[in-house]
Amino acid sequence: MTRSDLVEELAAKFGQITQRDAEFAVKAILEAMNEALAKGHRIEIRGFGSFSVNYRPPRMGRNPRTGESVAIPEKKVPHFKPGKALRLAVDQRTHELQPSV
C-alpha cells in the first residue's frame, strides 16, 4: 500500500472526509512521526506497534566488487517492532488466504 492508496482508503471509508482532507491528515501524521523519530523519541501505537531509533556502531565492510575493506560510519536507523495484535492479525489473515493442500 502506498501513501496515495492510504489516502484513497481513508477518504472512501469516511464519507464526510474529502480526498484533500484525507491527504492532509496522512501527511500531518507522517510528518509528526518523522519529526519525533528525528529527535530520538519513541512512538508507540497500541495494538499496532512501536517505532524507535536504533544505533548502529561503525564497522568495517567489504566492497564486493574489489574486495577491499571499507569503513562504514556509525548511524542511527529507524526500527519498527509490531505489536502483538498486529502480529496475530497478520498471521491469521495469511493463514486464511493460503490455499489448502
C-alpha positions, -999 to 999 in steps of 0.1 A, spaced: 0 0 0 14 34 -10 7 67 6 -18 76 -21 -36 43 -16 -38 51 21 -53 85 13 -79 69 -10 -88 42 16 -93 68 43 -114 91 21 -135 61 9 -140 47 45 -151 80 59 -176 97 35 -175 130 54 -138 134 47 -127 148 13 -98 134 -6 -79 166 2 -86 164 39 -75 128 40 -43 137 22 -37 165 47 -43 141 76 -20 114 63 7 140 56 4 156 90 7 122 108 37 111 88 54 145 93 48 143 131 62 107 132 92 118 111 100 147 135 96 126 166 120 99 153 145 126 141 145 139 177 152 104 190 118 99 205 99 66 206 65 63 190 41 37 204 7 30 188 -12 5 210 -24 -26 190 -2 -17 161 35 -14 172 63 9 181 88 29 162 122 37 177 157 48 166 185 21 168 222 30 169 245 11 145 282 14 156 309 20 130 323 -12 114 345 -25 86 328 -37 55 340 -50 22 335 -37 -13 320 -68 -31 334 -57 -65 371 -51 -55 373 -70 -21 389 -40 -4 380 -30 32 357 0 36 350 19 68 312 22 74 304 51 97 281 49 127 245 58 120 210 59 136 183 40 118 145 38 123 132 5 137 96 -9 138 85 -35 162 50 -48 155 26 -51 185 10 -84 195 -24 -76 180 -8 -67 146 13 -99 146 -17 -121 154 -39 -103 128 -13 -107 100 -7 -144 110 -45 -150 110 -50 -133 76 -21 -151 59 -35 -185 70 -69 -176 57 -55 -166 23 -33 -196 18 -49 -224 -3 -54 -257 14 -33 -286 1 
